[in-house]
């Protein structure tokens, strides 16, 4: 399976770091971050995946639903149709019983 070289370089640099979870990835462009997350998952590079996912969560923090849709569904093909979107927004938020593992 082909993975973009830039994504593999990001994953490699995280894996080679002595402090994987603390490796700086804030300067990685969003599209490269998403490619790197996919590459880390494919390679089962759990430390890199955790580091990259934490960065994604930081970038998502505080965003509205519309901002998240714009961030995560950039193409019109991936956009949620208005009829589906209205019903999804009417659903209650997911709130885990034990949030200790989600902080």
MMTF fields as JSON, N, C-alpha, C and O atoms, coordinates in Angstrom:
{
  "mmtfVersion": "1.0.0",
  "mmtfProducer": "UNKNOWN",
  "numBonds": 411,
  "numAtoms": 412,
  "numGroups": 103,
  "numChains": 1,
  "numModels": 1,
  "chainsPerModel": [1],
  "groupsPerChain": [103],
  "chainIdList": ["A"],
  "bondAtomList": [4, 2, 8, 6, 12, 10, 16, 14, 20, 18, 24, 22, 28, 26, 32, 30, 36, 34, 40, 38, 44, 42, 48, 46, 52, 50, 56, 54, 60, 58, 64, 62, 68, 66, 72, 70, 76, 74, 80, 78, 84, 82, 88, 86, 92, 90, 96, 94, 100, 98, 104, 102, 108, 106, 112, 110, 116, 114, 120, 118, 124, 122, 128, 126, 132, 130, 136, 134, 140, 138, 144, 142, 148, 146, 152, 150, 156, 154, 160, 158, 164, 162, 168, 166, 172, 170, 176, 174, 180, 178, 184, 182, 188, 186, 192, 190, 196, 194, 200, 198, 204, 202, 208, 206, 212, 210, 216, 214, 220, 218, 224, 222, 228, 226, 232, 230, 236, 234, 240, 238, 244, 242, 248, 246, 252, 250, 256, 254, 260, 258, 264, 262, 268, 266, 272, 270, 276, 274, 280, 278, 284, 282, 288, 286, 292, 290, 296, 294, 300, 298, 304, 302, 308, 306, 312, 310, 316, 314, 320, 318, 324, 322, 328, 326, 332, 330, 336, 334, 340, 338, 344, 342, 348, 346, 352, 350, 356, 354, 360, 358, 364, 362, 368, 366, 372, 370, 376, 374, 380, 378, 384, 382, 388, 386, 392, 390, 396, 394, 400, 398, 404, 402, 408, 406],
  "bondOrderList": [1, 1, 1, 1, 1, 1, 1, 1, 1, 1, 1, 1, 1, 1, 1, 1, 1, 1, 1, 1, 1, 1, 1, 1, 1, 1, 1, 1, 1, 1, 1, 1, 1, 1, 1, 1, 1, 1, 1, 1, 1, 1, 1, 1, 1, 1, 1, 1, 1, 1, 1, 1, 1, 1, 1, 1, 1, 1, 1, 1, 1, 1, 1, 1, 1, 1, 1, 1, 1, 1, 1, 1, 1, 1, 1, 1, 1, 1, 1, 1, 1, 1, 1, 1, 1, 1, 1, 1, 1, 1, 1, 1, 1, 1, 1, 1, 1, 1, 1, 1, 1, 1],
  "groupList": [{"groupName": "UNK", "atomNameList": ["N", "CA", "C", "O"], "elementList": ["N", "C", "C", "O"], "formalChargeList": [0, 0, 0, 0], "bondAtomList": [1, 0, 2, 1, 3, 2], "bondOrderList": [1, 1, 2], "singleLetterCode": "X", "chemCompType": "L-PEPTIDE LINKING"}],
  "groupTypeList": [0, 0, 0, 0, 0, 0, 0, 0, 0, 0, 0, 0, 0, 0, 0, 0, 0, 0, 0, 0, 0, 0, 0, 0, 0, 0, 0, 0, 0, 0, 0, 0, 0, 0, 0, 0, 0, 0, 0, 0, 0, 0, 0, 0, 0, 0, 0, 0, 0, 0, 0, 0, 0, 0, 0, 0, 0, 0, 0, 0, 0, 0, 0, 0, 0, 0, 0, 0, 0, 0, 0, 0, 0, 0, 0, 0, 0, 0, 0, 0, 0, 0, 0, 0, 0, 0, 0, 0, 0, 0, 0, 0, 0, 0, 0, 0, 0, 0, 0, 0, 0, 0, 0],
  "groupIdList": [1, 2, 3, 4, 5, 6, 7, 8, 9, 10, 11, 12, 13, 14, 15, 16, 17, 18, 19, 20, 21, 22, 23, 24, 25, 26, 27, 28, 29, 30, 31, 32, 33, 34, 35, 36, 37, 38, 39, 40, 41, 42, 43, 44, 45, 46, 47, 48, 49, 50, 51, 52, 53, 54, 55, 56, 57, 58, 59, 60, 61, 62, 63, 64, 65, 66, 67, 68, 69, 70, 71, 72, 73, 74, 75, 76, 77, 78, 79, 80, 81, 82, 83, 84, 85, 86, 87, 88, 89, 90, 91, 92, 93, 94, 95, 96, 97, 98, 99, 100, 101, 102, 103],
  "secStructList": [7, 7, 7, 7, 2, 2, 2, 2, 2, 2, 2, 2, 2, 2, 2, 2, 1, 1, 1, 4, 4, 4, 7, 7, 7, 6, 6, 1, 7, 2, 2, 2, 2, 2, 2, 2, 2, 2, 2, 2, 2, 2, 6, 6, 7, 2, 2, 2, 2, 2, 2, 2, 2, 2, 2, 2, 2, 2, 2, 2, 6, 6, 7, 7, 2, 2, 2, 2, 2, 2, 2, 2, 7, 7, 1, 6, 6, 6, 1, 7, 7, 2, 2, 2, 2, 2, 2, 2, 2, 2, 1, 7, 7, 7, 7, 7, 1, 7, 4, 4, 4, 4, 7],
  "xCoordList": [0.848, 0.0, 0.893, 1.829, 0.597, 1.397, 1.024, -0.154, 2.017, 1.841, 2.726, 3.829, 2.257, 3.087, 4.41, 4.451, 5.478, 6.812, 6.887, 7.52, 6.245, 6.283, 5.651, 6.132, 4.581, 3.912, 4.825, 4.916, 5.495, 6.417, 7.591, 8.081, 8.044, 9.134, 8.699, 9.473, 7.458, 6.939, 6.886, 7.343, 6.332, 6.216, 7.606, 7.826, 8.532, 9.896, 10.56, 11.203, 10.406, 11.06, 10.473, 11.193, 9.171, 8.561, 9.091, 9.447, 9.144, 9.614, 11.075, 11.469, 11.877, 13.292, 13.533, 14.627, 12.532, 12.644, 12.734, 12.142, 13.476, 13.587, 12.328, 12.09, 11.531, 10.292, 9.137, 8.615, 8.734, 7.68, 6.454, 6.04, 5.859, 4.623, 4.814, 3.856, 6.049, 6.319, 6.944, 7.323, 7.058, 7.679, 6.867, 5.649, 7.508, 6.758, 6.208, 6.966, 4.896, 4.256, 3.295, 2.525, 3.332, 2.415, 2.631, 1.71, 3.842, 4.128, 3.796, 3.987, 3.308, 2.946, 1.617, 0.646, 1.576, 0.347, -0.756, -0.483, -2.01, -3.13, -3.221, -3.412, -3.089, -3.2, -2.077, -2.291, -0.88, 0.239, 0.029, 0.428, -0.598, -0.912, -1.857, -1.651, -2.886, -3.846, -3.174, -3.432, -2.313, -1.572, -0.659, -0.533, -0.025, 0.879, 0.105, 0.591, -1.093, -1.928, -2.261, -2.175, -2.639, -2.957, -1.727, -1.831, -0.57, 0.664, 1.049, 1.44, 0.938, 1.276, 0.346, 0.779, -0.921, -1.881, -1.515, -1.495, -1.228, -0.879, 0.378, 0.469, 1.347, 2.619, 2.578, 3.57, 1.436, 1.278, 2.317, 2.856, 2.587, 3.517, 2.705, 2.359, 2.409, 1.482, 1.923, 1.094, 3.198, 3.684, 3.499, 3.067, 3.826, 3.653, 2.175, 1.787, 1.352, -0.088, -0.658, -1.47, -0.244, -0.711, -0.295, -1.1, 0.94, 1.461, 0.676, 0.282, 0.456, -0.259, -1.731, -2.301, -2.34, -3.75, -3.923, -4.901, -2.991, -3.062, -3.004, -3.713, -2.171, -2.09, -3.404, -3.878, -3.992, -5.283, -6.34, -7.114, -6.374, -7.352, -7.148, -8.123, -5.904, -5.628, -6.169, -6.743, -5.985, -6.477, -7.998, -8.586, -8.639, -10.099, -10.737, -11.908, -9.989, -10.515, -11.114, -10.496, -12.323, -12.99, -13.655, -14.231, -13.586, -14.2, -15.695, -16.143, -16.454, -17.89, -18.104, -17.171, -19.342, -19.67, -19.337, -18.747, -19.71, -19.438, -17.94, -17.491, -17.171, -15.717, -15.106, -14.181, -15.625, -15.131, -15.467, -14.649, -16.664, -17.045, -16.122, -15.651, -15.861, -14.965, -13.556, -12.876, -13.12, -11.776, -11.655, -10.679, -12.637, -12.527, -13.166, -12.892, -14.005, -14.671, -14.44, -15.385, -13.2, -12.895, -13.507, -13.707, -13.805, -14.342, -15.858, -16.435, -16.487, -17.949, -18.435, -19.542, -17.626, -18.007, -18.152, -18.954, -17.373, -17.4, -18.386, -18.65, -18.927, -19.819, -21.101, -21.566, -21.649, -22.878, -24.064, -24.144, -24.989, -26.172, -26.969, -26.991, -27.621, -28.36, -29.391, -29.563, -30.085, -31.114, -30.502, -31.054, -29.371, -28.683, -28.078, -28.114, -27.526, -26.854, -27.819, -27.47, -29.027, -30.019, -30.358, -30.469, -30.521, -30.857, -29.671, -29.862, -28.456, -27.278, -27.07, -26.67, -27.339, -27.177, -28.233, -28.026, -29.364, -30.435, -30.147, -30.766, -29.218, -28.882, -28.118, -27.403, -28.265, -27.526, -26.026, -25.603, -25.246, -23.798, -23.371, -24.038, -22.26, -21.68, -20.994, -20.118, -21.387, -20.761, -20.452, -21.356, -19.18, -18.818, -19.095, -19.044, -19.389, -19.644, -18.409, -18.504, -17.263, -16.014, -15.126, -14.517, -15.045, -14.268, -12.79, -12.027, -12.383, -10.985, -10.027, -8.949, -10.39, -9.512, -9.54, -8.775, -10.405, -10.554, -9.967, -10.11, -9.317, -8.771, -7.308, -6.687],
  "yCoordList": [-1.171, 0.0, 1.233, 1.336, 2.154, 3.375, 4.377, 4.573, 4.998, 6.071, 7.225, 6.995, 8.465, 9.604, 9.624, 9.361, 9.936, 9.952, 10.938, 10.651, 12.1, 13.101, 12.551, 12.822, 11.784, 11.192, 10.175, 10.131, 9.365, 8.371, 9.04, 8.535, 10.176, 10.915, 11.437, 11.396, 11.928, 12.412, 11.258, 11.396, 10.127, 8.961, 8.479, 8.166, 8.42, 7.981, 8.897, 8.427, 10.213, 11.139, 11.017, 11.172, 10.741, 10.543, 9.257, 9.238, 8.185, 6.889, 6.939, 6.249, 7.746, 7.86, 8.795, 8.815, 9.56, 10.496, 9.727, 8.658, 10.279, 9.619, 9.818, 9.071, 10.808, 11.093, 11.15, 12.226, 9.974, 9.911, 10.764, 11.554, 10.634, 11.378, 12.894, 13.643, 13.346, 14.777, 15.346, 16.517, 14.555, 15.011, 16.167, 16.048, 17.282, 18.433, 18.189, 17.933, 18.272, 18.106, 19.254, 19.18, 20.314, 21.44, 22.146, 22.768, 22.053, 22.736, 21.896, 22.358, 20.683, 19.811, 20.291, 20.476, 20.49, 20.925, 19.894, 18.704, 20.362, 19.491, 18.276, 17.158, 18.474, 17.336, 16.331, 15.124, 16.823, 15.918, 15.217, 14.065, 15.914, 15.301, 14.122, 13.052, 14.316, 13.243, 12.073, 10.912, 12.384, 11.323, 10.57, 9.348, 11.31, 10.681, 9.799, 8.739, 10.23, 9.403, 8.092, 7.022, 8.176, 6.964, 6.065, 4.846, 6.66, 5.877, 5.221, 4.054, 5.967, 5.406, 4.25, 3.241, 4.399, 3.314, 2.09, 0.969, 2.304, 1.213, 0.486, -0.738, 1.255, 0.676, 0.156, -0.375, 0.308, -0.084, 0.606, 0.014, 1.871, 2.687, 3.414, 4.586, 2.689, 3.192, 4.499, 5.38, 4.638, 5.878, 7.064, 8.133, 6.877, 7.944, 8.25, 9.414, 7.213, 7.407, 8.206, 9.109, 7.884, 8.609, 10.077, 10.966, 10.324, 11.687, 12.489, 13.627, 11.896, 12.568, 12.775, 13.824, 11.778, 11.9, 13.003, 13.75, 13.114, 14.193, 15.557, 16.48, 15.687, 16.951, 17.23, 18.367, 16.204, 16.38, 16.828, 17.743, 16.184, 16.552, 17.995, 18.71, 18.429, 19.822, 20.783, 21.82, 20.437, 21.3, 21.315, 22.305, 20.236, 20.15, 20.82, 21.198, 20.965, 21.486, 22.881, 23.77, 23.047, 24.341, 24.704, 25.786, 23.82, 24.099, 23.806, 22.912, 24.567, 24.316, 23.146, 22.686, 22.675, 21.572, 21.964, 21.176, 23.171, 23.614, 23.698, 23.346, 24.159, 24.228, 22.831, 22.608, 21.893, 20.514, 19.872, 19.148, 20.132, 19.597, 20.16, 19.423, 21.465, 22.087, 21.516, 21.344, 21.223, 20.693, 19.25, 18.894, 18.424, 16.984, 16.498, 15.38, 17.307, 16.937, 18.036, 18.719, 18.218, 19.358, 19.298, 20.34, 18.118, 18.045, 17.927, 17.411, 18.405, 18.349, 16.904, 16.624, 15.988, 14.572, 13.982, 13.073, 14.501, 13.978, 14.726, 14.298, 15.831, 16.647, 15.881, 15.054, 16.173, 15.525, 16.267, 17.49, 15.553, 16.209, 16.92, 16.47, 18.03, 18.828, 18.014, 18.212, 17.096, 16.3, 15.414, 15.299, 14.795, 13.953, 14.79, 14.414, 15.921, 16.795, 17.267, 17.283, 17.649, 18.127, 17.039, 17.316, 15.806, 14.723, 14.384, 14.039, 14.477, 14.193, 15.256, 14.944, 16.502, 17.575, 17.505, 18.021, 16.867, 16.732, 15.619, 15.573, 14.731, 13.63, 14.153, 15.151, 13.483, 13.92, 13.695, 12.84, 14.469, 14.324, 13.028, 12.533, 12.478, 11.298, 11.742, 12.607, 11.159, 11.452, 10.134, 9.479, 9.738, 8.462, 8.479, 9.53, 7.31, 7.191, 7.569, 8.267, 7.104, 7.366, 8.195, 7.659, 9.488, 10.345, 10.41, 11.142, 9.666, 9.715, 9.348, 9.935, 8.399, 7.977, 8.886, 8.681, 9.889, 10.767, 12.145, 13.019, 12.358, 13.686, 13.757, 14.804],
  "zCoordList": [0.0, 0.0, 0.0, 0.793, -0.886, -0.989, 0.095, 0.39, 0.675, 1.646, 1.186, 0.689, 1.344, 0.936, 1.7, 2.902, 0.991, 1.603, 2.762, 3.778, 2.619, 3.694, 4.974, 6.074, 4.826, 5.992, 6.664, 7.891, 5.865, 6.425, 7.129, 8.139, 6.599, 7.248, 8.614, 9.57, 8.708, 9.994, 10.992, 12.127, 10.574, 11.455, 11.875, 13.045, 10.938, 11.24, 12.255, 13.194, 12.066, 13.001, 14.407, 15.393, 14.506, 15.824, 16.452, 17.631, 15.663, 16.18, 16.609, 17.549, 15.931, 16.271, 17.449, 18.013, 17.82, 18.936, 20.251, 20.397, 21.199, 22.503, 23.341, 24.29, 23.0, 23.727, 22.737, 22.443, 22.218, 21.198, 21.51, 20.661, 22.697, 22.948, 22.954, 22.76, 23.176, 23.266, 22.001, 21.977, 20.968, 19.726, 19.144, 19.014, 18.791, 18.279, 16.869, 15.933, 16.733, 15.423, 15.121, 14.163, 15.93, 15.746, 14.412, 13.882, 13.869, 12.61, 11.374, 10.249, 11.566, 10.44, 9.856, 10.589, 8.548, 7.875, 8.097, 8.249, 8.116, 8.45, 7.527, 8.005, 6.219, 5.299, 5.526, 5.415, 5.845, 6.142, 7.483, 7.655, 8.428, 9.719, 9.519, 10.093, 8.709, 8.451, 7.726, 8.043, 6.754, 6.052, 7.02, 6.943, 7.931, 8.901, 9.882, 10.277, 10.276, 11.155, 10.458, 11.062, 9.196, 8.428, 8.299, 8.44, 8.032, 7.894, 9.222, 9.247, 10.32, 11.636, 11.982, 12.539, 11.655, 11.902, 11.062, 11.57, 9.791, 8.883, 9.358, 9.27, 9.861, 10.3, 11.736, 12.234, 12.399, 13.808, 14.684, 15.619, 14.364, 15.146, 16.216, 16.068, 17.298, 18.312, 18.961, 19.189, 19.26, 19.87, 18.945, 19.375, 17.675, 16.691, 16.495, 16.4, 16.436, 16.266, 17.433, 17.228, 18.638, 19.82, 19.767, 20.045, 19.415, 19.31, 18.269, 18.524, 17.113, 16.026, 16.367, 16.066, 16.993, 17.382, 18.417, 18.365, 19.352, 20.341, 19.667, 20.067, 18.655, 17.919, 17.194, 17.185, 16.588, 15.917, 16.92, 16.642, 18.089, 19.117, 19.57, 19.802, 19.7, 20.081, 19.027, 19.359, 17.772, 16.696, 16.629, 16.195, 17.049, 17.025, 18.24, 18.198, 19.297, 20.556, 20.374, 19.788, 20.886, 20.853, 19.544, 19.422, 18.562, 17.257, 17.306, 18.024, 16.536, 16.414, 15.458, 14.8, 15.395, 14.484, 13.052, 12.312, 12.661, 11.29, 11.012, 9.921, 11.984, 11.812, 11.715, 10.934, 12.51, 12.441, 11.105, 10.537, 10.605, 9.294, 8.227, 7.36, 8.284, 7.304, 7.407, 6.395, 8.626, 8.844, 8.366, 7.706, 8.694, 8.463, 7.17, 6.734, 6.552, 5.291, 4.266, 3.872, 3.827, 2.96, 1.563, 0.938, 1.067, -0.293, -0.264, 0.694, -1.311, -1.406, -1.415, -0.956, -1.928, -1.974, -0.577, -0.362, 0.374, 1.732, 2.629, 3.753, 2.142, 2.967, 3.292, 2.509, 4.449, 4.896, 4.286, 4.402, 3.638, 3.073, 4.172, 5.318, 3.818, 4.804, 5.567, 6.77, 4.886, 5.559, 6.648, 7.743, 6.345, 7.333, 8.443, 9.614, 8.062, 9.021, 10.108, 11.288, 9.712, 10.678, 11.694, 12.888, 11.225, 12.157, 13.057, 14.223, 12.534, 13.354, 14.424, 15.545, 14.081, 15.06, 16.156, 17.255, 15.86, 16.847, 17.858, 18.92, 17.535, 18.441, 19.651, 19.551, 20.8, 21.991, 21.804, 21.026, 22.522, 22.465, 23.122, 24.031, 22.66, 23.294, 24.573, 24.549, 25.671, 26.95, 27.643, 28.162, 27.657, 28.284, 29.781, 30.419, 30.332, 31.769, 32.581, 33.591, 32.131, 32.838, 31.929, 31.004, 32.177, 31.29, 31.666, 31.036, 32.667, 33.111, 31.987, 31.887, 31.147, 30.063, 28.857, 27.914, 28.862, 27.709, 27.933, 27.078, 29.048, 29.334, 29.017, 29.198]
}
